[in-house]
């Protein structure tokens, strides 16, 4: 080992005190932590910007989809109007949309009723061993 020439790190270790070396390590760790926090902030801003852009595009797609349904409904109303009159065809199109709304509402209510978060939480709380519960 003595045959190897001393490196800059060996020379610095021999000439510096332990306190100086620990101070330098602490300083380097502090700089590293600050840089990591800054990097995390930048990454978070980029992610938020991309999420905002994606949400905006989804909202635009929703508006476009609404217009598609509107114009398809108008086309159906007009096509049925040539067969039975515009008034009755408007009633037929409105009834179709009423049925769609009723089916979606019932399905949505069924899905919401299927969520049993609170009863499940109560059951889980009852399973806690008595030693972990606070005294009443």
Phi and psi in degrees as a GROMACS rama.xvg file:
@    title "Ramachandran Plot"
@    xaxis  label "Phi"
@    yaxis  label "Psi"
@TYPE xy
-76.0674  -13.7024  UNK-2
-74.2263  -21.4094  UNK-3
-78.7755  138.75  UNK-4
-70.0718  145.452  UNK-5
-68.2819  137.036  UNK-6
-86.5377  173.444  UNK-7
-63.1935  -35.0159  UNK-8
-67.3769  -39.9159  UNK-9
-63.8827  -43.2951  UNK-10
-63.4334  -40.8229  UNK-11
-67.6073  -40.3764  UNK-12
-63.5845  -36.0308  UNK-13
-75.5665  -31.9701  UNK-14
-91.6744  -17.3647  UNK-15
-100.288  153.298  UNK-16
-83.5484  164.669  UNK-17
-61.8965  -39.0625  UNK-18
-62.1472  -41.3596  UNK-19
-65.0441  -42.722  UNK-20
-64.3341  -43.4579  UNK-21
-64.8316  -38.5212  UNK-22
-62.954  -39.5549  UNK-23
-67.7413  -40.9656  UNK-24
-63.8296  -43.1175  UNK-25
-62.1985  -43.2808  UNK-26
-63.0202  -44.328  UNK-27
-63.4981  -40.1869  UNK-28
-64.176  -40.0014  UNK-29
-62.8444  -44.3215  UNK-30
-62.9948  -43.3633  UNK-31
-61.3888  -43.6792  UNK-32
-63.2821  -43.1799  UNK-33
-61.9771  -41.3303  UNK-34
-65.8101  -39.0998  UNK-35
-65.281  -39.9241  UNK-36
-65.1138  -42.5391  UNK-37
-62.781  -41.9093  UNK-38
-62.1567  -42.6428  UNK-39
-62.6886  -39.9899  UNK-40
-62.1794  -45.388  UNK-41
-62.8032  -43.8713  UNK-42
-63.6693  -37.7311  UNK-43
-65.9685  -41.9874  UNK-44
-62.2969  -41.6111  UNK-45
-64.8065  -42.1781  UNK-46
-64.6622  -41.2956  UNK-47
-65.3025  -39.5406  UNK-48
-64.2158  -42.1941  UNK-49
-67.0351  -38.5292  UNK-50
-65.8114  -40.6217  UNK-51
-63.4239  -41.5421  UNK-52
-64.099  -43.7133  UNK-53
-63.2921  -41.3136  UNK-54
-64.6944  -39.6561  UNK-55
-62.4715  -40.3874  UNK-56
-67.1871  -38.5955  UNK-57
-65.2604  -38.3688  UNK-58
-64.4761  -42.3954  UNK-59
-61.6335  -39.0398  UNK-60
-65.0807  -36.8963  UNK-61
-64.8509  -42.2273  UNK-62
-64.5071  -43.9763  UNK-63
-62.1122  -41.7357  UNK-64
-62.8562  -37.6519  UNK-65
-62.1757  -43.2231  UNK-66
-66.0995  -35.8287  UNK-67
-60.7288  -47.7553  UNK-68
-63.1574  -39.1382  UNK-69
-62.1679  -49.1711  UNK-70
-71.8884  -31.9016  UNK-71
-66.0257  -37.7042  UNK-72
-65.4774  -41.3004  UNK-73
-64.7886  -39.3361  UNK-74
-64.9407  -42.2672  UNK-75
-63.5874  -43.3107  UNK-76
-58.608  -45.6427  UNK-77
-67.7441  -41.724  UNK-78
-65.2184  -43.4046  UNK-79
-69.3159  -28.3628  UNK-80
-62.3841  -30.7623  UNK-81
-73.7423  -19.9783  UNK-82
-91.5633  -40.5203  UNK-83
-130.568  4.51654  UNK-84
98.239  147.888  UNK-85
-66.3289  -34.9904  UNK-86
-64.4849  -49.9714  UNK-87
-68.6659  -34.0337  UNK-88
-68.2221  -32.9429  UNK-89
-64.9636  -38.2549  UNK-90
-65.4535  -41.0861  UNK-91
-63.1824  -46.2689  UNK-92
-63.5875  -40.4338  UNK-93
-64.3552  -38.9153  UNK-94
-65.6137  -40.0961  UNK-95
-59.6049  -46.7744  UNK-96
-67.9126  -30.506  UNK-97
-65.3328  -41.0083  UNK-98
-65.4814  -43.3906  UNK-99
-59.2992  -44.343  UNK-100
-63.7269  -40.8019  UNK-101
-65.3894  -42.0905  UNK-102
-64.3021  -45.4386  UNK-103
-63.7136  -39.5338  UNK-104
-65.4696  -42.8323  UNK-105
-67.7948  -40.742  UNK-106
-64.0456  -41.7554  UNK-107
-63.0963  -43.3945  UNK-108
-63.2219  -39.6349  UNK-109
-63.6501  -41.4996  UNK-110
-64.2923  -42.397  UNK-111
-66.2941  -37.0276  UNK-112
-70.0984  -24.734  UNK-113
-73.6419  -15.5985  UNK-114
-75.4074  117.879  UNK-115
-119.443  47.912  UNK-116
-63.8481  -45.6067  UNK-117
-69.0056  -48.5422  UNK-118
-61.2284  -37.3343  UNK-119
-65.2461  -38.9025  UNK-120
-64.2626  -40.5703  UNK-121
-61.9414  -42.2414  UNK-122
-64.207  -40.4837  UNK-123
-64.8908  -40.3013  UNK-124
-64.4219  -33.4889  UNK-125
-71.182  -21.3601  UNK-126
-83.9038  -3.73381  UNK-127
-68.4614  130.621  UNK-128
-59.9013  147.279  UNK-129
-60.7057  -25.6515  UNK-130
-70.3244  -22.5969  UNK-131
-91.683  -12.4572  UNK-132
-81.6259  142.355  UNK-133
-68.9869  154.916  UNK-134
-67.3394  137.53  UNK-135
